[in-house]
């Protein structure tokens, strides 16, 4: 049976603590083909779901080194074939994620959303999906990992170095509008749409598995969107 490790970039300080708690309470329920781990910087919290790095802080400057460290630690777990890397403001539909992975090759997989332009990179907000062998190769070359830039750029540089092709990923973002409605943008599968509530959202997001809920002016909106998705997206 094919299995997926969901490795969530997070932190045990606000607003990320509340986001992690909400993820655990909503989408991160048991699924027979998934394992979830959250990786954070140095913390006194010994929550069983969290990998705390004893070497790194929870500052943005340490996100990239925390990521390669988490990739290395993930290989201590035997029973997974793909690694999904969302972040703290992401809602993950586990059943759809597994279904999508079942369509992929077994090796040399790196799915993501590329920004385009002269300095194109794989957008972290669009999330990542890797086959296990790609993570193994990145860890084998961890001395070449760029720790001085954000993790999405580090992933991009490593993929180029190892000649790993990037396959277009699937991502949706739910954006709260000034009038209180929502604009959901979808990438590489389906059409954008506006909505006033979340009734029937599952039909509109058919085939998607990552939804970015980030609302920078008020991060409690992230929590509300995750809760609404959990109620209506079965």
Protein Blocks (a to p, Z undefined) as FASTA:
>chain_A
ZZddddddddfbdfklmmmmmmmmmmmpcdfkbccdddddddfbfcfkbccdfkbccbfk
lmmmmmmmmmmmmmmpmbbcbdcdddfkbccdfklmmmmmmmpcfbhpacdddebjjkbc
cdfklopaddfklmmmmmmmmmmpcfkbcfklmmmmmmmmnopacdddddddddddfkop
acdddehiajddddfblghklmmmgoiabdcfbdfklmklmmmmmmmmmmmmZZ
